[in-house]
Amino acid sequence: MLVVGDVITDIVVRPAGPLAVGTDTAASIRRLPGGAGANVACWAAQRGCADVRLLGRVGADTADRHERELLAAGVRPRLVADEEVPTGTVVCLVDAGASAERTFLTDSGASLRLAAGDWTDTLLDGVGWLHLSGYLLFSAPSRALVTVASGAARARAVPVSLDPASAGFLAELGADRFLSLVDGLDVLLPNRDEALLLTGLPRAADAAAELSRRVPLVVVKLGADGALVARDGAVRAHVPAVPTAPLDTTGAGDAFTGAFLAALLSGADPEEAAARGCRAGAAAVGQVGGRPSATAEVPRQS
């Protein structure tokens, strides 16, 4: 599998309570490797995909560190070192409440400078699947890369998947433009908010069905409500989530996507792949940070 997308430094902030405006709030603060594309690659490797590769762009000052972290996670990185712009940074504010919901403050940095010139068709040699991070659609250079990479994959009959990645950035881009940019996609993996935004429909099931009229396989991630699998204009399965007490929801959708794609590549049908995605999502919310922990146990459905 080849993943093309963002490699980011996450600053995960977990306040001990409500933010005290104008003064101090005690918090746990950790610097961790992240980025939607990189997270997906790491979870795919952790969930059994034997050969996961990643194309991304980072600042030259942190390129070696990010390469080491990806190699340690079982991913073969091809990182373009940007001499002008630093690696992107995201501050992840994790709600102190029971939901552990996260809010992002995003400086995409070098990741949005990944461009068509960073692509070569040899990246697809030996690759059976191409996955694109939706963040690539939010800058002109990386949109051009999406066009080139998708075209090269179609020429080799390599399936292509994409995760929209950000409802906020998607709203700025516009649903119609997004859908035109991903024409010809094989698998789309939005979350609930992204699916509703893309269709203008109020219910996730209706949105999933509608999107599956445009994309052969659509999987809508519903967080604690599991996932919907839709094909040919209809929802074919509602896969339940694995109950877990959330600690940090950062990267849960990336975990789902990585595990789902790894399962598809192993021969699982979409419903079973979604179940494996839900298990990975449960593992992700039970830890801090968006990448798999080397010591985390894989939760199983009872």
C-alpha positions in Angstrom: 0.0 0.0 0.0 1.2 3.5 -0.8 -0.2 6.4 1.3 0.3 9.9 0.1 -0.4 12.6 2.7 0.6 14.7 5.6 3.3 14.1 8.2 2.8 16.4 11.1 4.1 17.1 14.6 1.2 17.0 17.1 1.1 18.9 20.3 -1.5 17.1 22.4 -2.9 19.2 25.2 -5.2 17.7 27.8 -6.3 20.4 30.2 -7.1 19.2 33.8 -10.4 21.2 33.6 -12.1 24.1 31.8 -9.7 26.7 30.3 -9.2 29.6 32.7 -9.1 32.6 30.4 -6.4 35.1 31.3 -4.4 32.9 33.6 -3.0 29.3 33.9 -4.8 26.0 33.4 -2.9 22.9 34.5 -2.6 20.5 31.6 -0.8 17.4 30.2 1.2 18.4 27.1 2.9 16.0 24.8 4.7 16.3 21.5 4.0 13.3 19.3 4.3 12.3 15.6 1.0 12.7 13.7 -0.6 13.7 10.4 -3.6 12.0 8.9 -1.7 10.4 6.1 1.1 9.2 8.3 -1.3 7.9 11.0 -3.2 5.9 8.4 0.1 4.3 7.2 1.2 3.4 10.7 -2.2 1.9 11.6 -2.2 -0.1 8.3 1.2 -1.5 9.2 0.2 -2.3 12.8 -2.9 -4.1 11.6 -1.1 -6.5 9.3 -0.3 -4.8 6.0 3.2 -6.1 5.3 4.4 -3.4 3.0 3.2 0.2 3.7 4.9 3.1 2.0 4.4 6.8 2.6 5.1 9.9 0.5 5.0 13.1 2.4 6.8 16.5 2.8 8.4 17.8 6.0 10.7 20.5 7.1 14.4 19.7 6.6 15.1 20.3 10.3 12.9 17.4 11.4 13.1 15.1 8.4 15.4 12.6 10.1 13.3 12.4 13.2 10.1 11.8 11.3 11.8 9.2 9.1 13.0 7.3 12.2 9.5 7.4 13.8 7.9 6.0 10.6 10.5 3.3 10.2 10.0 2.2 13.8 6.2 1.9 13.1 6.9 -0.4 10.1 6.3 2.2 7.4 8.8 2.8 4.5 8.9 6.6 4.1 9.8 8.7 1.2 9.9 12.2 2.8 10.7 15.3 0.8 12.7 17.6 2.9 11.6 21.2 2.5 14.4 23.8 3.1 12.0 26.8 3.2 9.0 25.7 5.3 9.0 23.7 8.6 7.1 20.6 9.3 3.4 21.2 9.9 2.3 21.4 13.5 -1.2 20.7 15.0 -2.2 21.7 18.5 -4.8 19.1 19.6 -6.9 20.4 22.5 -8.5 17.3 24.1 -11.8 18.0 26.0 -11.5 17.2 29.7 -15.0 15.7 29.6 -16.0 12.1 29.1 -16.1 12.3 25.3 -12.4 13.3 25.1 -13.3 15.1 21.9 -10.5 17.0 20.2 -10.2 20.4 18.6 -7.4 21.2 16.2 -5.3 24.3 15.7 -3.5 23.6 12.4 -0.4 25.0 10.8 0.0 22.7 7.8 3.5 23.9 7.1 5.5 21.8 4.5 2.7 19.2 4.1 0.6 21.4 1.8 3.7 22.0 -0.4 3.7 18.3 -1.5 3.3 18.7 -5.2 3.2 16.9 -8.6 6.9 17.4 -8.9 7.4 15.2 -5.8 5.7 12.3 -7.6 7.2 9.6 -9.8 5.3 6.7 -11.3 7.9 4.3 -9.9 6.3 4.9 -6.4 3.6 2.6 -7.6 5.9 -0.3 -8.4 4.7 -3.3 -6.5 1.8 -1.4 -5.0 -1.7 -2.9 -4.8 -3.5 0.1 -3.3 -3.2 3.9 -3.2 -4.6 5.9 -0.4 -4.8 9.7 -0.5 -5.2 12.0 2.5 -8.0 14.5 2.0 -5.7 17.3 3.3 -4.0 17.1 -0.2 -7.1 18.8 -1.7 -6.8 21.9 0.4 -3.8 23.5 -1.5 -3.2 24.0 -5.2 0.2 22.2 -5.3 -1.1 19.1 -3.6 -4.4 19.1 -5.6 -2.2 18.8 -8.7 -0.4 15.8 -7.1 -3.8 14.1 -6.5 -4.6 14.4 -10.2 -1.2 13.0 -11.2 -1.1 10.2 -8.6 -4.7 9.1 -9.2 -4.2 9.0 -13.0 -1.0 6.9 -12.6 -2.9 4.5 -10.3 -5.8 4.1 -12.8 -3.4 3.5 -15.6 -2.0 0.5 -13.6 -5.5 -0.6 -12.3 -4.5 0.2 -8.7 -7.6 1.0 -6.6 -7.6 4.5 -5.0 -9.2 5.5 -1.7 -9.5 8.9 0.1 -10.5 10.2 3.5 -11.8 13.8 3.4 -9.9 14.5 6.6 -11.4 17.8 7.8 -14.9 19.1 7.8 -13.7 22.6 8.4 -11.3 22.7 5.4 -13.9 20.8 3.3 -16.5 23.5 4.0 -14.0 26.1 2.7 -13.3 24.0 -0.5 -16.9 23.3 -1.2 -18.7 20.0 -1.6 -19.2 20.3 -5.4 -15.5 21.1 -6.0 -14.4 18.2 -3.7 -16.6 15.7 -5.5 -15.3 16.8 -8.9 -11.7 16.5 -7.7 -12.3 12.9 -6.5 -14.2 11.7 -9.6 -13.1 8.1 -10.4 -12.4 7.2 -6.7 -12.9 3.6 -5.7 -13.4 4.0 -1.9 -14.4 7.1 0.1 -14.1 7.2 3.9 -15.7 10.3 5.4 -16.8 10.8 8.9 -20.4 11.7 9.7 -19.9 15.5 9.5 -18.1 15.2 6.2 -20.7 12.9 4.7 -23.5 15.3 5.7 -21.5 18.3 4.3 -20.8 16.5 1.0 -24.5 15.7 0.4 -26.5 18.4 2.3 -28.6 15.6 3.8 -29.4 15.5 7.5 -29.0 11.7 8.2 -25.7 9.8 7.9 -27.4 6.7 6.4 -29.0 8.8 3.6 -25.7 10.6 3.0 -23.8 7.3 2.8 -26.3 5.9 0.3 -26.2 9.1 -1.8 -22.4 9.2 -1.9 -22.3 5.5 -3.0 -24.1 6.5 -6.2 -20.9 8.4 -7.1 -18.2 6.2 -5.5 -18.4 2.4 -5.6 -17.7 1.8 -1.9 -18.4 4.4 0.8 -17.8 3.9 4.5 -19.0 6.5 6.9 -17.3 6.6 10.3 -19.7 7.4 13.1 -17.4 7.3 16.1 -19.1 5.7 19.1 -22.0 4.7 16.7 -19.7 2.5 14.6 -19.7 2.7 10.8 -22.0 2.5 7.7 -21.0 0.5 4.6 -22.8 1.7 1.5 -22.7 0.4 -2.1 -24.8 1.0 -5.2 -27.0 3.7 -3.6 -27.9 1.8 -0.5 -26.5 1.1 3.0 -25.5 -2.5 3.2 -24.3 -2.8 6.8 -24.2 -0.8 10.0 -21.1 -2.1 11.9 -21.2 -1.4 15.7 -18.4 0.3 17.5 -16.3 -1.5 20.2 -17.3 0.1 23.5 -14.4 1.8 25.2 -13.7 4.6 27.6 -12.1 7.4 25.5 -8.9 9.0 26.6 -8.1 11.0 23.4 -10.0 10.8 20.2 -7.1 12.2 18.1 -6.5 9.9 15.1 -9.4 7.5 15.7 -10.7 8.0 12.2 -7.1 7.5 10.8 -6.9 4.2 12.8 -10.2 3.1 11.4 -9.0 3.9 7.8 -5.6 2.2 8.2 -7.1 -1.0 9.7 -10.0 -1.0 7.1 -7.6 -0.8 4.2 -5.2 -3.4 5.6 -8.2 -5.8 6.0 -9.4 -5.1 2.4 -5.9 -5.9 1.1 -5.9 -9.2 3.1 -9.0 -10.3 1.3 -11.7 -9.3 3.9 -15.1 -8.1 2.6 -16.0 -4.5 3.4 -18.2 -5.4 6.3 -15.5 -7.4 8.0 -12.9 -4.7 7.1 -15.2 -2.1 8.8 -15.4 -4.2 11.9 -11.6 -4.3 12.1 -11.6 -0.6 11.5 -13.9 -0.2 14.5 -11.6 -2.3 16.7 -8.6 -0.1 15.7 -10.6 3.1 16.4 -11.4 1.8 19.9 -7.7 1.1 20.4 -6.9 4.7 19.2 -9.2 6.5 21.6 -7.9 4.5 24.6 -4.4 6.1 24.2 -2.9 9.6 23.8 -1.9 10.5 20.2 -2.9 9.5 16.7 -0.5 6.6 16.0 -0.6 3.1 17.4 1.1 2.4 20.6 3.7 -0.4 20.4 2.3 -1.8 23.7 -1.4 -1.3 23.2 -3.6 -4.4 23.2 -6.0 -4.9 20.3 -9.6 -4.7 21.7 -12.0 -7.5 20.6 -15.7 -7.4 20.3 -17.4 -9.5 22.9 
